[in-house]
């Protein structure tokens, strides 16, 4: 998905979503909006460059994004959460002809408004898997080495290898960015 001069929504601000925010900004996105359900991760989203970070539990995401985009919606949806509610919200603000890249895995099958979210708005939808793994690794390495993307703020916790149980507990709490285990 080409993000130059486009309005982008990232749903889910775990480590991959947070990296997506930084890459979208480095790729020339006009604006980047982010949603999550924890304030901790929304603060990280702001640190990584999100222009607007919304708590999907407490805020009307659709209304806020439509207001921020003068009623147009977003050009691109980067879905990283796998949460059915976030997927629905993301597609509800995707403008006609918009593109959606889906990486988040839903916990189970769910109801989705295929007609409104895909067909009627002529959305282009991409399921993301490892098919371009090496290409994207080289692109990511280039962005980091050039300084266009700074991933340092993502590393919020470091644990010794033998502290893996504590590390996993912190990671599962949602109150972390990237958790590192150090040998």
DRENDO-30077 format. One record per residue: residue in one letter; x negated, y negated, z negated of N, C-alpha, C in turn. Coordinates in Angstrom, 3 decimals. Each point is the difference from the previous one (the first is absolute). Example, Ala and Ser with C-alpha at 12.3 -4.5 7.8 and 13.67 -1.06 7.14 Angstrom:
<sevos>
+--------+----------+----------+----------+----------+----------+----------+----------+----------+----------+
! residu !      nc1 !      nc2 !      nc3 !     cac1 !     cac2 !     cac3 !      cc1 !      cc2 !      cc3 !
+--------+----------+----------+----------+----------+----------+----------+----------+----------+----------+
!      a !  -13.190 !    5.690 !   -7.800 !    0.890 !   -1.190 !    0.000 !   -0.900 !   -1.200 !    0.000 !
!      s !    0.350 !   -1.050 !    0.720 !   -0.820 !   -1.190 !   -0.060 !    0.770 !   -1.090 !   -0.730 !
+--------+----------+----------+----------+----------+----------+----------+----------+----------+----------+
</sevos>
This chain:
<sevos>
+--------+----------+----------+----------+----------+----------+----------+----------+----------+----------+
! residu !      nc1 !      nc2 !      nc3 !     cac1 !     cac2 !     cac3 !      cc1 !      cc2 !      cc3 !
+--------+----------+----------+----------+----------+----------+----------+----------+----------+----------+
!      x !   -0.853 !    1.177 !    0.000 !    0.853 !   -1.177 !    0.000 !   -0.894 !   -1.234 !    0.000 !
!      x !    0.193 !   -0.851 !    0.993 !   -0.761 !   -1.247 !    0.079 !    0.632 !   -1.007 !   -0.954 !
!      x !   -0.784 !   -0.556 !   -0.904 !    0.538 !   -0.883 !   -1.031 !   -0.325 !   -1.475 !    0.216 !
!      x !   -0.725 !   -0.331 !    1.062 !   -0.386 !   -1.396 !    0.241 !    1.220 !   -0.902 !    0.098 !
!      x !    0.007 !   -1.055 !   -0.803 !    1.033 !   -1.034 !   -0.001 !    1.383 !    0.544 !   -0.319 !
!      x !    0.075 !    1.143 !   -0.655 !    1.280 !    0.627 !   -0.298 !    0.307 !   -0.069 !   -1.498 !
!      x !    1.278 !    0.082 !   -0.311 !    0.467 !    0.057 !   -1.385 !    0.090 !    1.479 !   -0.366 !
!      x !   -0.668 !    0.360 !   -1.093 !   -0.170 !    1.403 !   -0.367 !    0.556 !    0.239 !   -1.400 !
!      x !    0.697 !    1.127 !   -0.158 !    0.450 !    0.438 !   -1.316 !   -0.694 !    1.303 !   -0.345 !
!      x !   -0.628 !    0.038 !   -1.169 !   -0.604 !    1.222 !   -0.535 !    0.863 !    0.443 !   -1.169 !
!      x !    0.601 !    1.188 !    0.112 !    0.808 !    0.537 !   -1.093 !   -0.822 !    1.057 !   -0.716 !
!      x !   -0.257 !   -0.243 !   -1.274 !   -0.817 !    0.906 !   -0.810 !   -1.408 !   -0.528 !   -0.140 !
!      x !   -0.367 !   -0.417 !   -1.203 !   -1.302 !   -0.627 !   -0.237 !   -0.924 !    0.881 !   -0.823 !
!      x !   -0.016 !    1.285 !    0.326 !   -1.047 !    0.862 !   -0.511 !   -1.286 !   -0.346 !    0.743 !
!      x !   -1.074 !    0.737 !   -0.221 !   -1.262 !   -0.326 !    0.653 !    0.085 !   -0.117 !    1.532 !
!      x !    0.731 !    0.887 !    0.654 !    0.091 !   -0.071 !    1.469 !    0.804 !   -1.227 !    0.423 !
!      x !    1.087 !   -0.288 !   -0.681 !    0.770 !   -1.198 !    0.312 !   -0.804 !   -1.266 !   -0.222 !
!      x !   -0.762 !   -0.027 !   -1.084 !   -0.838 !   -1.169 !   -0.278 !   -1.079 !   -0.187 !    1.067 !
!      x !   -0.596 !    1.102 !    0.431 !   -0.976 !   -0.102 !    1.092 !    0.675 !   -0.484 !    1.274 !
!      x !    1.236 !    0.413 !    0.226 !    0.732 !   -0.425 !    1.190 !    0.234 !   -1.505 !    0.003 !
!      x !    0.246 !   -0.558 !   -1.161 !    0.167 !   -1.448 !   -0.107 !   -1.274 !   -0.703 !    0.446 !
!      x !   -1.135 !    0.447 !   -0.531 !   -1.285 !   -0.622 !    0.355 !   -0.298 !    0.157 !    1.484 !
!      x !    0.273 !    1.161 !    0.556 !   -0.257 !    0.237 !    1.428 !    0.934 !   -0.848 !    0.858 !
!      x !    1.258 !   -0.121 !   -0.398 !    0.946 !   -0.829 !    0.751 !   -0.468 !   -1.452 !    0.035 !
!      x !   -0.460 !   -0.497 !   -1.150 !   -0.510 !   -1.372 !   -0.036 !   -1.247 !   -0.143 !    0.879 !
!      x !   -0.916 !    0.970 !   -0.101 !   -1.216 !   -0.046 !    0.823 !    0.335 !    0.122 !    1.482 !
!      x !    1.099 !    0.704 !    0.316 !    0.423 !    0.179 !    1.386 !    0.788 !   -1.165 !    0.550 !
!      x !    0.142 !   -1.055 !   -0.782 !    0.634 !   -1.210 !    0.497 !    1.491 !   -0.104 !   -0.211 !
!      x !    0.554 !    0.775 !   -0.924 !    1.430 !   -0.109 !   -0.275 !    0.350 !   -1.425 !   -0.403 !
!      x !    1.112 !   -0.479 !    0.494 !    0.473 !   -1.345 !   -0.326 !    0.383 !   -0.098 !   -1.466 !
!      x !    0.692 !    1.012 !   -0.483 !    0.358 !    0.074 !   -1.407 !    0.177 !    1.462 !   -0.379 !
!      x !   -0.302 !    0.299 !   -1.269 !    0.134 !    1.360 !   -0.506 !    0.848 !   -0.044 !   -1.258 !
!      x !    1.054 !    0.796 !    0.015 !    0.892 !    0.135 !   -1.137 !   -0.203 !    1.397 !   -0.564 !
!      x !    0.149 !    0.141 !   -1.307 !   -0.228 !    1.294 !   -0.640 !    1.098 !    0.275 !   -1.005 !
!      x !    0.363 !    1.281 !   -0.121 !    0.964 !    0.400 !   -1.017 !   -0.550 !    1.178 !   -0.791 !
!      x !    0.368 !    0.033 !   -1.264 !   -0.339 !    1.109 !   -0.884 !    0.942 !   -0.100 !   -1.193 !
!      x !   -0.138 !    0.934 !   -0.941 !    0.873 !   -0.020 !   -1.178 !   -0.767 !   -0.280 !   -1.285 !
!      x !   -1.306 !   -0.286 !    0.116 !   -0.776 !   -0.349 !   -1.192 !   -0.680 !   -1.355 !    0.182 !
!      x !    0.072 !   -0.816 !   -1.022 !   -0.633 !   -1.320 !    0.052 !   -1.516 !    0.120 !    0.139 !
!      x !   -0.572 !    1.025 !   -0.627 !   -1.446 !    0.201 !    0.086 !   -0.431 !    0.081 !    1.458 !
!      x !    0.670 !    0.856 !    0.757 !   -0.375 !    0.180 !    1.407 !    0.396 !   -1.200 !    0.854 !
!      x !    1.048 !   -0.692 !   -0.353 !    0.359 !   -1.216 !    0.733 !   -1.058 !   -1.079 !   -0.197 !
!      x !   -0.571 !   -0.077 !   -1.200 !   -1.103 !   -0.941 !   -0.224 !   -1.210 !    0.386 !    0.835 !
!      x !   -0.277 !    1.300 !    0.115 !   -1.086 !    0.442 !    0.875 !    0.304 !   -0.355 !    1.454 !
!      x !    1.258 !    0.124 !    0.403 !    0.391 !   -0.355 !    1.368 !   -0.305 !   -1.471 !    0.277 !
!      x !    0.285 !   -0.858 !   -0.961 !   -0.322 !   -1.424 !    0.163 !   -1.502 !   -0.201 !    0.107 !
!      x !   -0.753 !    0.722 !   -0.830 !   -1.466 !   -0.093 !    0.049 !   -0.526 !    0.426 !    1.361 !
!      x !    0.629 !    1.016 !    0.596 !   -0.455 !    0.505 !    1.297 !    0.486 !   -0.858 !    1.162 !
!      x !    0.821 !   -1.022 !   -0.278 !    0.374 !   -0.942 !    1.050 !    1.466 !   -0.075 !    0.359 !
!      x !    0.869 !    0.706 !   -0.705 !    1.428 !   -0.085 !    0.320 !    0.491 !   -1.429 !   -0.214 !
!      x !    0.732 !   -0.504 !    0.963 !    0.564 !   -1.345 !   -0.101 !    1.200 !   -0.033 !   -0.938 !
!      x !    0.702 !    1.129 !   -0.083 !    1.158 !    0.115 !   -0.873 !    0.051 !    1.439 !   -0.484 !
!      x !    0.058 !    0.198 !   -1.314 !    0.067 !    1.341 !   -0.584 !    1.272 !    0.084 !   -0.824 !
!      x !    0.843 !    0.982 !    0.319 !    1.326 !    0.094 !   -0.589 !    0.189 !    1.300 !   -0.775 !
!      x !    0.599 !   -0.127 !   -1.184 !    0.313 !    1.169 !   -0.800 !    1.350 !    0.541 !    0.465 !
!      x !   -0.020 !    1.169 !    0.628 !    1.214 !    0.578 !    0.575 !    1.012 !    0.418 !   -1.062 !
!      x !   -0.421 !    0.125 !   -1.238 !    0.947 !    0.342 !   -1.085 !    0.775 !   -1.210 !   -0.482 !
!      x !   -0.614 !   -1.172 !    0.063 !    0.611 !   -1.179 !   -0.622 !    0.358 !   -1.110 !    0.981 !
!      x !   -0.438 !    0.105 !    1.248 !    0.254 !   -1.066 !    0.965 !    0.768 !    0.534 !    1.197 !
!      x !    0.746 !   -0.878 !    0.652 !    0.712 !    0.343 !    1.225 !   -0.996 !   -0.125 !    1.150 !
!      x !   -0.626 !    1.113 !    0.336 !   -1.079 !    0.013 !    0.997 !    0.492 !   -0.516 !    1.346 !
!      x !    1.127 !    0.494 !    0.444 !    0.514 !   -0.409 !    1.315 !    0.225 !   -1.509 !    0.050 !
!      x !    0.673 !   -0.552 !   -0.997 !    0.278 !   -1.438 !   -0.021 !   -1.289 !   -0.812 !   -0.045 !
!      x !   -0.960 !    0.424 !   -0.819 !   -1.252 !   -0.744 !   -0.137 !   -0.804 !    0.009 !    1.301 !
!      x !   -0.059 !    1.150 !    0.661 !   -0.776 !    0.068 !    1.242 !    0.708 !   -0.747 !    1.124 !
!      x !    1.304 !    0.111 !    0.076 !    0.716 !   -0.760 !    1.032 !   -0.158 !   -1.502 !   -0.238 !
!      x !    0.005 !   -0.423 !   -1.255 !   -0.217 !   -1.420 !   -0.300 !   -1.413 !   -0.428 !    0.400 !
!      x !   -0.992 !    0.845 !   -0.290 !   -1.392 !   -0.336 !    0.313 !   -0.280 !    0.007 !    1.501 !
!      x !    0.827 !    0.706 !    0.762 !   -0.224 !    0.111 !    1.448 !    1.053 !   -0.775 !    0.796 !
!      x !    0.653 !   -0.957 !   -0.651 !    1.048 !   -0.804 !    0.644 !    1.066 !    0.870 !    0.657 !
!      x !    0.331 !    1.111 !   -0.650 !    1.062 !    0.869 !    0.467 !   -0.391 !    0.991 !    1.080 !
!      x !   -1.255 !   -0.056 !    0.452 !   -0.434 !    0.872 !    1.098 !   -0.309 !    1.422 !   -0.435 !
!      x !   -0.554 !    0.178 !   -1.165 !   -0.504 !    1.297 !   -0.416 !   -1.460 !    0.153 !    0.384 !
!      x !   -0.519 !    1.185 !   -0.182 !   -1.421 !    0.246 !    0.268 !   -0.195 !    0.680 !    1.341 !
!      x !   -1.171 !   -0.230 !    0.574 !   -0.363 !    0.620 !    1.283 !   -0.486 !    1.425 !   -0.197 !
!      x !   -0.616 !    0.254 !   -1.151 !   -0.595 !    1.313 !   -0.244 !    0.244 !    0.437 !   -1.437 !
!      x !    0.345 !    1.271 !   -0.140 !    0.178 !    0.633 !   -1.302 !   -1.091 !    1.046 !   -0.160 !
!      x !   -0.750 !   -0.100 !   -1.087 !   -0.996 !    1.009 !   -0.356 !    0.522 !    0.672 !   -1.261 !
!      x !    0.603 !    1.179 !    0.156 !    0.669 !    0.670 !   -1.109 !   -0.963 !    0.972 !   -0.654 !
!      x !   -0.392 !   -0.309 !   -1.242 !   -1.006 !    0.779 !   -0.712 !    0.549 !    0.683 !   -1.249 !
!      x !    1.265 !   -0.231 !   -0.327 !    0.519 !    0.478 !   -1.280 !    0.640 !    1.383 !    0.065 !
!      x !    0.706 !    0.287 !    1.065 !    0.772 !    1.234 !    0.081 !    1.307 !   -0.066 !   -0.769 !
!      x !    0.287 !   -1.107 !   -0.632 !    1.234 !   -0.158 !   -0.775 !    1.158 !   -0.301 !    0.951 !
!      x !    1.055 !    0.804 !   -0.020 !    1.134 !   -0.248 !    0.897 !    0.535 !   -1.434 !   -0.074 !
!      x !    0.059 !   -0.584 !   -1.197 !    0.496 !   -1.372 !   -0.119 !   -0.934 !   -0.991 !    0.692 !
!      x !   -1.300 !    0.211 !   -0.098 !   -0.962 !   -0.887 !    0.658 !    0.069 !    0.161 !    1.520 !
!      x !    0.183 !    1.218 !    0.453 !    0.118 !    0.249 !    1.443 !    1.231 !   -0.727 !    0.538 !
!      x !    1.115 !    0.118 !   -0.711 !    1.220 !   -0.686 !    0.416 !   -0.191 !   -1.511 !   -0.005 !
!      x !   -0.600 !   -0.531 !   -1.070 !   -0.247 !   -1.445 !   -0.068 !   -0.896 !   -0.450 !    1.141 !
!      x !   -1.060 !    0.765 !    0.253 !   -0.933 !   -0.369 !    1.052 !    0.672 !   -0.063 !    1.364 !
!      x !    0.771 !    1.021 !    0.317 !    0.684 !    0.010 !    1.292 !    1.105 !   -1.048 !    0.065 !
!      x !    0.593 !   -0.350 !   -1.138 !    1.062 !   -1.012 !    0.024 !   -0.538 !   -1.388 !    0.330 !
!      x !   -1.289 !   -0.252 !   -0.256 !   -0.584 !   -1.311 !    0.333 !   -0.908 !    0.055 !    1.224 !
!      x !   -0.109 !    1.167 !    0.621 !   -0.765 !    0.107 !    1.249 !    0.829 !   -0.621 !    1.115 !
!      x !   -0.582 !   -0.937 !    0.716 !    0.770 !   -0.697 !    1.022 !    0.185 !    0.872 !    1.238 !
!      x !    0.957 !   -0.329 !    0.835 !    0.196 !    0.774 !    1.236 !   -1.288 !    0.066 !    0.825 !
!      x !   -0.315 !    1.201 !    0.456 !   -1.224 !    0.211 !    0.767 !   -1.234 !    0.138 !   -0.856 !
!      x !    0.168 !   -0.009 !   -1.323 !   -1.138 !    0.098 !   -0.904 !   -0.614 !    1.393 !   -0.008 !
!      x !   -1.176 !    0.075 !   -0.634 !   -0.718 !    1.263 !   -0.086 !   -0.136 !    0.428 !   -1.453 !
!      x !    0.116 !    1.313 !   -0.220 !   -0.142 !    0.543 !   -1.343 !   -1.031 !    1.117 !    0.025 !
!      x !   -0.995 !   -0.105 !   -0.856 !   -0.995 !    1.059 !   -0.182 !    0.283 !    0.624 !   -1.355 !
!      x !    0.280 !    1.304 !   -0.005 !    0.446 !    0.682 !   -1.206 !   -1.061 !    0.970 !   -0.483 !
!      x !   -0.494 !   -0.233 !   -1.210 !   -0.994 !    0.877 !   -0.603 !    0.531 !    0.660 !   -1.266 !
!      x !    0.858 !   -0.693 !   -0.737 !    0.530 !    0.538 !   -1.244 !    0.834 !    1.246 !    0.244 !
!      x !   -0.136 !    0.980 !   -0.887 !    0.771 !    1.236 !    0.105 !    1.135 !   -0.029 !   -1.019 !
!      x !    1.223 !    0.162 !    0.489 !    1.165 !    0.018 !   -0.886 !   -0.017 !    1.276 !   -0.840 !
!      x !    0.520 !   -0.064 !   -1.217 !   -0.016 !    1.176 !   -0.867 !    0.954 !    1.103 !    0.454 !
!      x !    0.992 !   -0.353 !    0.823 !    0.997 !    0.962 !    0.475 !    0.759 !   -0.645 !    1.155 !
!      x !    0.764 !    0.772 !    0.755 !    0.845 !   -0.610 !    1.038 !    0.938 !   -1.038 !   -0.620 !
!      x !    0.347 !   -1.014 !    0.778 !    0.887 !   -1.042 !   -0.496 !    0.830 !   -0.554 !    1.154 !
!      x !    1.053 !   -0.724 !   -0.335 !    0.873 !   -0.608 !    0.991 !   -0.661 !   -1.267 !    0.538 !
!      x !    0.083 !   -0.184 !    1.313 !   -0.641 !   -1.132 !    0.664 !    0.914 !   -0.476 !    1.120 !
!      x !    0.183 !   -1.304 !    0.129 !    0.875 !   -0.551 !    1.039 !   -0.749 !   -0.087 !    1.328 !
!      x !   -0.073 !    1.119 !    0.663 !   -0.699 !    0.134 !    1.282 !    0.484 !   -1.035 !    1.012 !
!      x !    1.315 !   -0.148 !    0.119 !    0.572 !   -0.899 !    1.008 !   -0.432 !   -1.443 !   -0.215 !
!      x !    0.175 !   -0.502 !   -1.217 !   -0.318 !   -1.401 !   -0.282 !   -1.496 !   -0.257 !   -0.068 !
!      x !   -0.737 !    0.921 !   -0.611 !   -1.419 !   -0.249 !   -0.257 !   -0.928 !    0.315 !    1.173 !
!      x !    0.413 !    0.898 !    0.887 !   -0.891 !    0.395 !    1.096 !    0.618 !   -0.338 !    1.364 !
!      x !    1.109 !    0.646 !    0.324 !    0.550 !   -0.072 !    1.353 !    0.482 !   -1.399 !    0.358 !
!      x !    0.875 !   -0.572 !   -0.813 !    0.602 !   -1.292 !    0.335 !   -1.020 !   -1.137 !    0.027 !
!      x !   -1.069 !    0.120 !   -0.778 !   -0.993 !   -1.076 !    0.009 !   -1.211 !    0.337 !    0.860 !
!      x !    0.041 !    1.135 !    0.700 !   -1.083 !    0.397 !    0.909 !   -1.357 !   -0.007 !   -0.706 !
!      x !   -0.015 !    0.523 !   -1.211 !   -1.240 !    0.045 !   -0.776 !   -0.944 !    1.053 !    0.572 !
!      x !   -1.269 !   -0.300 !   -0.046 !   -1.038 !    0.959 !    0.366 !   -0.543 !    0.573 !   -1.300 !
!      x !    0.048 !    1.323 !   -0.147 !   -0.345 !    0.636 !   -1.258 !   -1.159 !    0.963 !    0.216 !
!      x !   -1.009 !   -0.119 !   -0.863 !   -1.176 !    0.844 !    0.086 !   -0.179 !    0.750 !   -1.315 !
!      x !    0.004 !    1.305 !    0.075 !   -0.357 !    0.801 !   -1.157 !   -1.514 !    0.110 !   -0.033 !
!      x !   -0.606 !   -0.259 !   -1.128 !   -1.457 !   -0.029 !   -0.098 !   -0.508 !    1.314 !   -0.587 !
!      x !   -0.961 !    0.560 !    0.685 !   -0.694 !    1.184 !   -0.505 !   -1.478 !   -0.187 !    0.318 !
!      x !   -0.763 !    1.049 !   -0.082 !   -1.439 !   -0.125 !    0.205 !   -0.456 !    0.036 !    1.445 !
!      x !    0.901 !   -0.237 !    0.953 !   -0.388 !    0.166 !    1.402 !   -1.070 !   -0.976 !    0.470 !
!      x !   -0.143 !   -1.149 !   -0.646 !   -1.032 !   -0.970 !    0.366 !   -0.972 !   -0.203 !   -1.160 !
!      x !   -0.193 !    1.057 !   -0.766 !   -0.759 !   -0.098 !   -1.235 !   -1.380 !   -0.619 !    0.204 !
!      x !   -0.777 !    0.518 !    0.938 !   -1.362 !   -0.506 !    0.169 !    0.010 !   -1.432 !    0.503 !
!      x !    0.859 !   -0.316 !    0.938 !    0.080 !   -1.361 !    0.532 !    0.320 !   -1.003 !   -1.113 !
!      x !    0.972 !    0.332 !   -0.849 !    0.369 !   -0.930 !   -1.051 !   -1.071 !   -0.093 !   -1.076 !
!      x !   -0.712 !    1.084 !   -0.257 !   -1.110 !   -0.080 !   -0.954 !   -1.065 !   -0.969 !    0.491 !
!      x !   -0.338 !    0.084 !    1.278 !   -1.018 !   -0.899 !    0.552 !    0.490 !   -1.446 !   -0.024 !
!      x !    1.288 !   -0.217 !    0.298 !    0.546 !   -1.354 !   -0.064 !   -0.044 !   -0.528 !   -1.433 !
!      x !    0.387 !    0.842 !   -0.951 !   -0.018 !   -0.414 !   -1.408 !   -1.413 !   -0.327 !   -0.445 !
!      x !   -0.940 !    0.846 !    0.364 !   -1.394 !   -0.257 !   -0.360 !   -0.466 !   -1.332 !    0.565 !
!      x !    0.372 !   -0.296 !    1.236 !   -0.375 !   -1.271 !    0.615 !    0.608 !   -1.191 !   -0.715 !
!      x !    1.254 !    0.116 !   -0.400 !    0.657 !   -1.093 !   -0.722 !   -0.661 !   -0.254 !   -1.354 !
!      x !   -0.355 !    1.068 !   -0.698 !   -0.634 !   -0.147 !   -1.309 !   -1.422 !   -0.533 !    0.158 !
!      x !   -0.780 !    0.591 !    0.900 !   -1.399 !   -0.438 !    0.179 !   -0.106 !   -1.435 !    0.483 !
!      x !    0.968 !   -0.450 !    0.803 !   -0.050 !   -1.370 !    0.510 !    0.432 !   -1.021 !   -1.048 !
!      x !    0.628 !    0.477 !   -1.061 !    0.512 !   -0.906 !   -1.027 !    1.417 !   -0.479 !    0.288 !
!      x !    0.611 !    0.454 !    1.096 !    1.364 !   -0.406 !    0.332 !    0.998 !    0.549 !   -1.011 !
!      x !   -0.317 !    1.142 !   -0.596 !    0.847 !    0.607 !   -1.023 !   -0.856 !    0.282 !   -1.228 !
!      x !    0.453 !   -0.481 !   -1.146 !   -0.679 !    0.238 !   -1.269 !    0.860 !    0.959 !   -0.819 !
!      x !   -0.477 !    1.207 !   -0.200 !    0.764 !    0.997 !   -0.750 !   -0.343 !    0.035 !   -1.488 !
!      x !   -0.965 !   -0.794 !   -0.434 !   -0.412 !    0.016 !   -1.403 !    1.156 !   -0.225 !   -0.973 !
!      x !    0.941 !   -0.915 !    0.266 !    1.094 !   -0.205 !   -0.960 !    0.913 !    1.217 !   -0.165 !
!      x !   -0.053 !    0.920 !    0.936 !    0.838 !    1.201 !   -0.094 !   -0.456 !    0.949 !   -1.092 !
!      x !   -1.299 !    0.025 !   -0.275 !   -0.545 !    0.921 !   -1.006 !    0.251 !   -0.622 !   -1.369 !
!      x !    1.029 !    0.523 !   -0.657 !    0.408 !   -0.580 !   -1.281 !   -0.463 !    0.817 !   -1.194 !
!      x !   -0.330 !    1.260 !    0.207 !   -0.404 !    0.867 !   -1.108 !   -1.103 !    0.950 !    0.472 !
!      x !   -0.972 !    0.215 !   -0.886 !   -1.064 !    0.976 !    0.254 !   -0.107 !    0.916 !   -1.211 !
!      x !   -0.095 !    1.296 !    0.283 !   -0.116 !    1.005 !   -1.061 !   -1.136 !    0.949 !    0.336 !
!      x !   -0.618 !    0.543 !   -1.040 !   -0.969 !    1.068 !    0.208 !    0.759 !    1.235 !    0.463 !
!      x !   -0.647 !    0.857 !    0.743 !    0.635 !    1.185 !    0.565 !    0.703 !    0.836 !   -1.064 !
!      x !   -0.617 !    0.130 !   -1.156 !    0.610 !    0.807 !   -1.059 !    1.242 !   -0.660 !   -0.617 !
!      x !    0.257 !   -1.242 !    0.326 !    1.191 !   -0.706 !   -0.483 !    1.144 !    0.063 !    1.014 !
!      x !   -0.029 !    1.031 !    0.844 !    0.956 !    0.085 !    1.103 !    1.455 !   -0.004 !   -0.468 !
!      x !    0.296 !    0.587 !   -1.168 !    1.382 !    0.024 !   -0.474 !    0.502 !   -1.414 !   -0.295 !
!      x !   -0.832 !   -0.792 !   -0.634 !    0.360 !   -1.394 !   -0.277 !    0.143 !   -0.777 !    1.318 !
!      x !   -0.902 !    0.268 !    0.939 !    0.044 !   -0.677 !    1.298 !    1.306 !    0.300 !    0.726 !
!      x !    0.411 !    1.267 !   -0.005 !    1.250 !    0.366 !    0.654 !    1.200 !   -0.631 !   -0.701 !
!      x !   -0.034 !   -0.083 !   -1.315 !    1.092 !   -0.624 !   -0.742 !    0.131 !   -1.478 !    0.375 !
!      x !   -1.120 !   -0.696 !    0.098 !    0.024 !   -1.409 !    0.390 !    0.527 !   -0.128 !    1.426 !
!      x !   -0.475 !    0.851 !    0.880 !    0.434 !   -0.044 !    1.397 !    1.511 !    0.224 !    0.107 !
!      x !    0.523 !    0.967 !   -0.732 !    1.425 !    0.336 !    0.073 !    0.886 !   -1.043 !   -0.676 !
!      x !   -0.575 !   -0.852 !   -0.823 !    0.788 !   -1.006 !   -0.718 !    0.512 !   -1.107 !    0.913 !
!      x !   -0.621 !   -0.179 !    1.142 !    0.354 !   -1.120 !    0.866 !   -0.634 !   -1.296 !   -0.427 !
!      x !   -0.761 !    0.036 !   -1.082 !   -0.672 !   -1.198 !   -0.517 !   -1.470 !    0.044 !    0.376 !
!      x !   -0.255 !    0.256 !    1.268 !   -1.387 !    0.050 !    0.468 !   -0.036 !   -0.272 !    1.493 !
!      x !   -1.184 !   -0.295 !    0.447 !   -0.263 !   -0.038 !    1.431 !   -0.697 !    1.308 !    0.322 !
!      x !   -1.185 !   -0.093 !    0.535 !   -0.786 !    1.192 !    0.310 !   -0.745 !    0.437 !   -1.268 !
!      x !    0.188 !    1.240 !   -0.374 !   -0.677 !    0.585 !   -1.172 !   -1.178 !    0.805 !    0.520 !
!      x !   -1.171 !   -0.296 !   -0.536 !   -1.222 !    0.680 !    0.453 !   -0.520 !    0.933 !   -1.080 !
!      x !   -0.433 !    1.181 !    0.440 !   -0.700 !    0.939 !   -0.875 !   -1.476 !   -0.071 !    0.356 !
!      x !   -0.826 !   -0.235 !   -1.003 !   -1.441 !   -0.163 !    0.210 !   -0.721 !    1.202 !   -0.611 !
!      x !   -0.808 !    0.722 !    0.797 !   -0.730 !    1.160 !   -0.563 !   -1.024 !   -0.429 !   -1.032 !
+--------+----------+----------+----------+----------+----------+----------+----------+----------+----------+
</sevos>
